[in-house]
Amino acid sequence: MEFLKDPIFTIYSEYENFYRTNIQKRYFEIADSLDILYRTYVEGLMHMQPDKRFFPDANSTLRIAYGRVGGFSPSDGVVYDYYTTIDGIYEKSQQRDVPDYVPPKRLMELYKAKDYGPYAVNGTVPVAFIASNHTTGGNSGSPVIDAEGNLVGVNFDRCWESTMSDVMFDPNYCRNISLDIRYALFIIDKYAGAQNIMNELVVVR
């Protein structure tokens, strides 16, 4: 029972007790109210747009979305490319006043030595990419596969301009963000040296 003395476990227990005592009951009351109001909202949309096809709520079910990798232009003169690289991690790390952008020392050592192993693409390492797949709450961690069934990424977010997509999906603006599997492999292999994990994977080059 040593874990009961662990500081992280203690903090979590205090948080859980506070949540259950002071927040949980009211949270579920609000959530239930929103569920009822959402039905009314959708009913109104269906009356306003009788010719539009509406799809059922897919929460708690297996959902499969499809799309194409690609950048977009959310406004005049603003163009986003479809991918980011480890160079961007380094550039953000130079903003000393932003703690969230401070990368691990080991990662920066690999970056400065350009020690990318087989995961280098044009002298850098791909980190993330965007595509026209729809993403929503609960999609984080979903596998992203290509047309051949190979795992190419892990979905985790959507672009700022896509945050309205639960209500109105616009293919011109809606872009999900996925971790590039090459960066994941780079971290597992080169950064962490987790050869035991690499031995269990079938990596398609």
C-alpha positions in Angstrom: 0.0 0.0 0.0 3.0 2.3 -0.5 1.2 4.1 -3.3 -1.2 5.6 -0.6 1.8 7.7 0.6 2.7 8.9 -2.9 2.2 12.7 -3.1 0.6 12.5 -6.5 -2.0 10.0 -5.2 -2.6 12.2 -2.2 -3.3 15.2 -4.4 -5.6 13.2 -6.7 -7.5 11.8 -3.7 -8.1 15.3 -2.3 -9.2 16.5 -5.7 -11.6 13.5 -6.2 -13.1 13.9 -2.7 -13.6 17.7 -3.3 -15.2 17.0 -6.8 -17.6 14.3 -5.5 -18.6 16.4 -2.5 -18.9 19.9 -4.0 -19.1 19.6 -7.8 -20.4 16.3 -9.1 -24.1 16.6 -8.2 -24.4 20.1 -9.7 -22.3 19.1 -12.8 -24.7 16.3 -13.7 -27.7 18.6 -13.1 -26.3 21.1 -15.6 -25.3 18.3 -18.1 -28.8 16.9 -18.0 -30.3 20.3 -18.6 -28.0 20.9 -21.6 -29.0 17.5 -23.0 -32.7 18.4 -22.9 -32.0 21.9 -24.4 -29.9 20.4 -27.1 -32.8 18.3 -28.3 -34.9 21.5 -28.6 -32.0 23.2 -30.4 -31.7 20.4 -33.0 -35.4 20.2 -33.4 -35.4 23.9 -34.3 -32.6 23.4 -36.8 -34.5 20.6 -38.5 -37.6 22.9 -38.8 -35.5 25.7 -40.2 -33.7 23.5 -42.7 -36.2 20.8 -43.8 -34.1 19.8 -46.8 -30.9 19.2 -44.9 -29.8 15.7 -43.9 -29.3 15.4 -40.1 -27.4 12.5 -38.6 -28.0 10.8 -35.3 -25.7 11.4 -32.3 -22.9 8.9 -32.4 -21.6 9.4 -28.8 -20.6 6.1 -27.2 -20.3 4.4 -30.5 -17.5 3.6 -32.9 -17.1 6.6 -35.2 -15.1 6.7 -38.4 -14.4 9.9 -40.2 -12.6 10.4 -43.5 -10.9 13.3 -45.1 -7.7 14.5 -46.8 -4.5 15.9 -45.5 -4.2 19.6 -46.5 -3.6 23.1 -45.3 -6.1 25.9 -45.5 -6.6 29.7 -45.6 -8.9 30.9 -42.7 -8.7 34.5 -43.7 -7.3 36.9 -46.4 -3.5 36.7 -46.5 -3.3 33.9 -43.9 -2.2 30.4 -45.2 -1.5 27.4 -43.0 0.6 24.6 -44.3 -0.5 21.1 -43.6 2.4 20.0 -41.3 4.7 21.2 -38.5 8.2 20.0 -37.6 10.6 19.7 -34.7 12.0 23.0 -35.9 8.9 24.7 -34.6 9.5 23.1 -31.2 12.9 24.7 -31.0 11.6 28.0 -32.2 8.9 28.1 -29.5 11.5 27.1 -26.9 13.2 30.4 -27.5 10.1 32.2 -26.0 11.6 32.0 -22.5 8.6 33.5 -20.8 6.3 30.6 -21.8 6.8 27.6 -19.5 4.7 25.3 -21.7 7.2 25.7 -24.5 10.2 24.5 -22.6 11.2 21.1 -24.2 13.2 18.4 -22.4 17.0 18.8 -22.6 17.4 15.4 -24.3 15.1 16.4 -27.1 17.0 19.6 -27.8 20.3 17.6 -27.8 18.9 15.4 -30.5 17.6 18.4 -32.4 20.9 20.3 -32.3 22.8 17.2 -33.4 20.2 16.5 -36.1 20.2 12.9 -34.7 16.9 11.9 -36.2 17.6 8.4 -37.3 15.3 7.0 -39.9 12.6 9.5 -39.0 14.1 12.5 -40.8 12.3 14.0 -43.7 14.1 16.7 -45.7 16.5 17.4 -42.8 13.8 17.6 -40.0 11.2 15.5 -38.2 7.5 15.9 -38.9 5.6 16.5 -35.7 1.9 17.1 -36.6 -0.4 17.4 -39.6 -3.9 18.7 -40.3 -6.6 17.2 -42.4 -10.3 17.7 -43.2 -11.5 15.0 -40.9 -14.1 16.0 -38.4 -13.1 15.8 -34.8 -15.1 16.4 -31.6 -15.0 15.8 -27.9 -13.9 12.2 -27.3 -11.9 11.8 -30.5 -8.6 12.5 -28.8 -6.3 9.5 -29.1 -8.1 8.1 -32.1 -5.9 6.3 -34.7 -5.5 8.0 -38.1 -5.0 5.5 -40.9 -4.2 5.9 -44.5 -6.0 4.3 -47.5 -3.8 1.2 -47.1 -4.8 0.7 -43.4 -1.4 1.9 -42.0 -1.3 3.9 -38.8 0.0 7.4 -39.8 -1.0 9.5 -36.8 -3.0 10.0 -33.6 -5.8 12.6 -33.6 -5.7 14.9 -30.6 -7.2 18.4 -31.4 -8.7 20.7 -34.0 -7.6 24.1 -35.3 -9.0 27.2 -33.6 -11.2 27.9 -36.7 -12.7 24.4 -36.3 -14.1 24.8 -32.8 -17.5 25.5 -34.2 -17.6 22.2 -36.1 -19.9 20.5 -33.6 -22.6 23.0 -34.6 -21.6 23.8 -38.2 -19.1 21.8 -40.2 -17.5 23.8 -43.0 -14.9 21.8 -45.0 -13.2 25.1 -45.9 -12.2 25.7 -42.3 -12.6 22.5 -40.3 -9.2 20.8 -39.8 -8.3 18.2 -37.2 -4.8 18.0 -35.8 -2.9 14.7 -35.6 0.4 13.7 -34.1 2.5 12.4 -37.0 3.4 8.7 -36.3 7.0 9.4 -37.4 7.4 11.8 -34.5 5.9 9.3 -32.1 8.4 6.7 -33.3 11.2 9.2 -33.1 10.3 9.8 -29.4 9.9 6.1 -28.6 13.1 5.1 -30.4 15.6 8.0 -30.4 14.5 10.0 -27.4 13.4 7.3 -25.0 15.4 4.4 -26.3 12.5 2.1 -25.7 13.8 -0.8 -27.8 11.4 -3.2 -26.1 8.5 -1.3 -27.6 10.1 -0.9 -31.0 10.6 -4.7 -31.1 6.9 -5.2 -30.9 6.1 -2.8 -33.8 5.9 -3.5 -37.5 7.2 -0.2 -39.0 6.3 0.4 -42.7 8.9 2.6 -44.3 
